[in-house]
Amino acid sequence: MDSKLISKDDLNQAAEFLEQGELVAFPTETVYGLGADATNEEAVKKVYLAKGRPSDNPLISHVSNQEMVWLYADESYKEQATKLMDAFWPGPLTIILPIKPNALSKSVTGGLTTAAFRMPDNEVTLELISKFKKPLVGPSANTSGKPSPTMPMHVLHDLDGKIAGVIDDGPCKIGVESTVIDLSVTVPTILRPGFITYDDLTNALGEVQSDQHHVKKEEIPKAPGMKYKHYAPTAQVIIIDNKNDFKEAYQEYSQKGVVGLLATDDILDTFNIEEKNTFSLGKNLQTSLQELFSGLRYFDNIEAVKFILAQGYSGDGISGAYMNRLNKSAGQIHYTKGEK
C-alpha cells in the first residue's frame, strides 16, 4: 500500500495512525523525522525495520513542551537543561539526559540509561505532539545511511509503502540535523555539531567541550550519527576545500568517469557543462546548509555520475555542521591538488 501524503490541516489523521502504532513522517526545521509513539515498543521497533537502522543507534524523542521531558528524565540536571531549553527551544538542539528507571524502552535508548530530547521549531509538529500527548521518536525519515530528507518527496522516495504517511509542510528551513549536547557527563559535551554552535552553547551554559570521536564497534553511541556510515550517495563524493581547485579537480576526475558538481552559484557559473550534472547550493553558507542533502540525493538519480565534487567550508561556526555531514558523506576524502 502506498504511503499517504497528509495535509498539515489533517493532523487528526496523523495522530490516529500514531495511536494505531503506525509510522508517520513529520516536518521539522532541520530534516523530516520518522515518527512513532516513543512509549510503544512495537511501534519503535518498526522505525528500525523501515529504515534498516542498527538497533544500538539511539533515537531522539521529540516533545511539545519542557514539562514532557521531565515525565521521563531524571531531574538532577534540570537546572542546566532548563537554561538550554529556555535559550534554544523550540529549535535545533537535542539534549541528552539521564532518565528515570525504565521510563523509556531500550528500543528508544539503545540500551543506555540516558535519552535524547528535542522540541522542534515547527508549528505543525508541535501541534501534532500536543494532540498526541506523548513524545515521538523521530530519526531522519530515510533509508539508513542515505542523505537525510528535507522534503516530503525525499521521504517517499525511500520509505513509500513502508510507513503510513508523511505530513507535507514543504522544505525544511535549516536542512541539517540538530546539534546534540550531552548533559549526563561532568562537562557538557557536544556530540554532534549543528546550527546551534559551540559559541552559542558556551554563552548559554559556560564550560562546554566537543567530542566527535569515532565510536568503536562494541560501543553503543549516545547520539545518532556517531557510529555508522551516513549521508552517502551512490557516487563517490570528493570535497574541494579551495574553490580555486574546482577546475583542476574536474579535469582530473573527468578522465575517470562522469563528474557532478555540488557548489554555490559563483563556482557553477565558471563551468560550461551539462546542467543536469550540476546542483546549486545557492549563494552562501546558509543556503548550502539547506541544500546539501537535496544535492546529494539529486545525484543519486543520475546513474551516469560516478564522482561528485562538493564545495567545502572552513568548519568554523555553523559551517562545522555542514562539514560534519559532508565529511561523512565523502568518507573523509578531500581533493589533493595534483593527485591522479
Secondary structure, 3 states (H helix, E strand, C coil): CCCEEEECCCHHHHHHHHHCCCCEEECCCCCCEEEEECCCHHHHHHHHHHHCCCCCCCCEEECCCHHHHCCCECHHHHHHHHHHHHHHCCCCEEEEEEECCCCCCHHHHCCCCEEEEECCCCHHHHHHHHHHCCCEECCECCCCCCCCCCCHHHHHHHHCCCCCEEEECCCCCCCCCCEEEECCCCCCEEEECCCCCHHHHHHHHCCCEECCCCCCCCCCCCCCCCCCCCCCCCCEEEEECCHHHHHHHHHHHHCCCEEEEEECHHHHCCCCCCHHHEEECCCCHHHHHHHHHHHHHHHHCCCCEEEEEEECCCCCCCHHHHHHHHHHHHCCCECCCCCC
